[in-house]
Amino acid sequence: MVSPQVEKLFNALIRAGAVSEDKAVSAEKATSLSKLPKAQCMNAVQELKKLGALKDKKNNNSVSYFLVRTSL
């Protein structure tokens, strides 16, 4: 069982197509896609990372996120 915020973020990332490293989205984009407050979105990101469903890609000064699994 995951929280509604995690599920909302997960579904938003799938709809956006962020399922590979080259289609990764920024934290700001993930926040706007999920329509969650930034703090809740970042908590959901951490929970998805713990579950092994989300990975991050570090660029020069930013971090992008993408899904490695398409089901929770």
C-alpha positions in Angstrom: 0.0 0.0 0.0 1.3 3.4 -0.9 -0.1 6.8 0.0 -2.4 8.7 -2.4 0.3 11.3 -3.0 2.7 8.6 -4.2 0.1 7.1 -6.4 -0.8 10.5 -7.9 2.9 11.3 -8.7 3.4 7.8 -10.1 0.4 8.1 -12.4 1.4 11.6 -13.5 4.9 10.4 -14.4 3.5 7.5 -16.4 1.2 9.9 -18.3 4.1 12.2 -19.0 6.1 9.3 -20.4 9.0 9.6 -17.9 9.8 6.0 -18.2 13.4 6.1 -19.4 16.5 8.1 -18.6 16.3 10.2 -21.8 12.7 11.2 -20.9 13.4 12.2 -17.3 11.5 15.2 -15.8 12.7 17.8 -13.4 11.4 18.2 -9.9 9.5 21.3 -10.9 7.9 19.5 -13.8 7.0 16.5 -11.6 5.4 18.9 -9.1 3.3 20.6 -11.8 2.3 17.3 -13.4 1.1 15.7 -10.2 -0.6 19.0 -9.0 0.8 18.2 -5.5 2.4 20.8 -3.2 6.2 20.7 -3.6 6.9 19.2 -0.1 4.4 16.4 -0.7 5.8 15.8 -4.1 9.3 15.5 -2.8 8.2 13.1 -0.1 6.5 11.0 -2.7 9.7 11.0 -4.8 11.6 9.7 -1.8 9.1 7.0 -1.2 9.1 5.9 -4.8 12.9 5.8 -4.7 12.7 3.6 -1.6 10.4 1.2 -3.4 12.8 1.0 -6.3 10.3 2.4 -8.8 12.0 5.8 -9.4 15.6 6.7 -10.2 17.3 10.1 -10.4 19.7 11.4 -13.0 22.0 14.2 -12.0 22.8 16.9 -14.5 25.1 19.8 -13.9 23.0 21.7 -11.3 19.7 19.8 -11.4 18.2 16.4 -10.9 15.8 14.7 -13.2 13.6 11.7 -12.3 12.3 8.8 -14.3 10.4 5.6 -13.5 12.2 2.2 -13.8 8.9 0.2 -13.1 5.5 0.9 -14.6 3.5 -0.7 -11.8 3.5 -0.3 -8.1 
